[in-house]
Amino acid sequence: MAQKTTAESKQQKLDEIKAQILANKVCPELADSATQLVFGDGPADAKIVFIGEAPGKNEDLQGIPFVGAAGKFLNEMLGTINLKREDIYITNIVKYRPPNNRDPLPDEKAAFLPYLQAQLDAIQPLLVITLGRHSMNCFLPDLQISQIHGEPKRIKVQFIGDTVTKLVILPLFHPAAALYNGGMRQTLIDDFAKIPTIINMIETANTITS
């Protein structure tokens, strides 16, 4: 029997995490009001993971994150740095659509956080890009997105058990906010332009330390 590739092994872990969310009935009231679980989308061995806040109406219907207007803008920005949607993995903190697209509640974010951490642990990305303050605050709770957007931060995160993992977090404004604010739109495009350089720096640093 052929050995699984790294991508297949990572995908298997992701499938198990998705099954655990359903089996553990995480946030049952949210689940009852939503159409379906919106777990994540993209290659399991992606270098970059984008994390949003929660699914909206289109995402709830299709079961895929960022397929509405904000997702279209995100795809456009990926194109400006020669990336496609298929190159990145994308998910949200909360995996069910909150009623009427309200903000995720603190207890909902807390309930889903272990599963988000498990996703990152499975994928082992070079760079985690948070979209919006809710996502950023899961990793950088004491900072303001208006002050640190576009600035990569290297942090240590204790995942499941005693495993401590180093992550590079790049906080960005949420694409949805930029749709209604021309100045923020340009800020987001400018911040996106930094991503290739940041990836190159991380890969160079990993080469030196390995």
C-alpha positions in Angstrom: 0.0 0.0 0.0 1.4 3.4 -1.1 2.3 5.9 1.6 0.1 8.9 1.9 1.6 12.2 0.6 2.0 15.0 3.0 -1.0 16.8 1.4 -3.2 13.6 1.8 -2.2 13.2 5.4 -3.0 16.8 6.2 -6.3 16.6 4.4 -7.2 13.5 6.4 -6.5 15.5 9.6 -8.8 18.3 8.3 -11.5 15.8 7.5 -11.3 14.4 11.0 -11.5 17.9 12.6 -14.6 18.7 10.5 -16.2 15.4 11.7 -15.4 16.3 15.3 -17.2 19.6 15.1 -20.3 17.9 13.9 -20.0 15.0 16.4 -19.4 17.4 19.3 -22.3 19.6 18.3 -20.3 22.8 18.6 -22.6 25.8 19.1 -25.9 23.9 18.5 -28.1 27.0 18.4 -25.9 28.5 15.6 -26.0 25.2 13.8 -29.8 25.1 14.0 -30.1 28.6 12.5 -27.6 27.9 9.7 -27.9 25.9 6.5 -24.7 24.0 7.0 -21.2 23.9 8.4 -18.7 26.1 6.5 -15.4 24.5 7.5 -12.7 25.7 5.1 -11.6 25.6 1.5 -8.2 25.2 -0.3 -5.2 22.8 -0.4 -4.3 21.2 2.9 -0.6 21.9 2.2 -1.1 25.7 1.5 1.7 28.1 2.5 -0.9 30.8 3.5 -4.0 30.4 5.6 -6.6 33.3 5.6 -8.9 33.5 8.6 -12.1 35.5 8.5 -14.8 36.0 11.1 -17.9 33.9 10.2 -19.8 32.8 7.1 -22.3 35.2 5.5 -25.4 34.4 3.5 -23.7 33.2 0.3 -21.1 31.2 2.3 -23.9 29.5 4.3 -25.7 28.5 1.1 -22.7 27.2 -0.7 -20.7 25.8 2.2 -17.5 27.6 1.1 -15.9 30.6 2.9 -15.6 34.0 1.1 -17.8 33.5 -2.0 -19.8 36.7 -1.8 -18.7 40.3 -2.6 -15.9 40.3 -0.1 -14.6 37.0 -1.5 -14.6 38.4 -5.0 -12.5 41.4 -3.8 -10.2 39.0 -2.0 -9.7 37.0 -5.3 -8.9 40.3 -7.0 -6.3 41.1 -4.4 -4.8 37.7 -4.7 -4.4 38.3 -8.4 -2.4 41.5 -7.7 0.3 39.3 -6.1 0.1 36.5 -8.7 -1.8 34.1 -6.5 -5.1 32.3 -7.2 -7.8 31.2 -4.8 -6.6 27.6 -5.4 -3.2 28.5 -3.9 -4.5 29.4 -0.4 -6.5 27.9 2.4 -9.3 30.0 3.8 -11.5 29.5 6.8 -13.3 31.5 9.5 -13.1 31.4 13.3 -16.8 30.6 13.6 -18.0 27.9 11.2 -21.7 28.6 11.2 -23.4 31.7 9.9 -24.6 33.9 12.8 -28.3 35.0 12.5 -28.6 38.2 10.4 -24.9 38.3 9.9 -24.3 39.6 13.4 -20.8 39.6 14.8 -19.7 36.3 16.4 -20.2 36.3 20.2 -17.2 35.7 22.5 -18.5 32.3 23.6 -19.0 31.2 20.0 -15.4 32.2 19.1 -14.1 30.4 22.2 -16.1 27.3 21.3 -14.6 27.1 17.8 -11.0 28.2 18.7 -9.7 24.7 19.5 -10.9 23.5 16.1 -9.3 26.5 14.3 -6.0 25.8 16.1 -6.3 22.2 15.0 -6.7 23.3 11.4 -3.5 25.4 11.6 -1.7 22.5 13.4 -2.7 20.2 10.5 -1.8 22.6 7.7 1.4 24.1 9.2 1.3 27.2 7.0 4.2 29.6 6.7 1.9 32.6 7.1 -1.5 33.1 8.8 -3.4 36.2 7.6 -6.2 37.4 9.8 -9.0 39.3 8.1 -10.7 41.7 10.5 -10.4 42.5 14.2 -12.3 39.4 15.4 -9.9 37.1 13.7 -6.9 39.1 14.7 -8.0 39.2 18.4 -7.8 35.4 18.6 -4.1 35.6 18.2 -3.2 39.2 19.2 -5.8 40.1 21.8 -4.2 43.2 23.2 -3.5 45.0 19.9 -5.5 47.3 17.7 -5.9 46.4 14.0 -5.8 50.1 13.0 -2.3 50.3 14.5 -0.7 47.0 13.3 -2.4 46.1 10.0 0.1 45.0 7.4 2.8 44.3 10.1 3.8 40.6 10.5 4.0 39.4 14.1 5.7 36.2 15.2 4.0 34.5 18.1 4.0 31.3 20.0 0.7 29.4 20.4 0.0 26.4 22.6 -2.1 24.1 20.6 -3.6 20.8 21.7 -1.8 19.3 24.6 1.7 20.7 25.3 2.6 21.5 21.7 3.9 25.0 21.3 3.9 26.3 17.7 5.5 29.4 16.3 3.2 31.3 13.9 3.7 34.4 11.8 0.4 36.4 11.9 -0.3 39.2 9.4 -3.3 41.2 10.5 -5.3 42.8 7.6 -8.6 44.7 7.5 -11.6 42.6 6.4 -12.3 42.9 2.7 -16.0 43.5 3.5 -15.1 46.8 5.3 -13.0 47.9 2.3 -16.0 47.5 -0.1 -17.6 50.5 1.4 -14.5 52.6 2.2 -12.3 53.7 -0.7 -9.4 54.6 1.6 -9.4 51.3 3.4 -9.6 49.5 0.0 -6.3 51.0 -1.0 -4.8 50.3 2.4 -5.8 46.6 2.0 -4.3 46.5 -1.5 -1.1 48.1 -0.2 -0.9 45.6 2.7 -1.5 42.7 0.3 1.5 43.8 -1.8 3.7 43.0 1.2 2.8 39.3 1.3 5.3 37.9 -1.2 8.2 39.7 0.6 7.0 38.4 4.0 6.7 34.8 2.6 10.2 35.1 1.2 11.6 36.3 4.5 10.0 33.4 6.4 11.3 30.9 3.9 14.8 32.4 4.1 14.7 32.4 7.9 13.5 28.7 7.9 16.3 27.7 5.6 18.9 29.3 7.9 17.6 27.8 11.1 16.9 24.3 9.7 
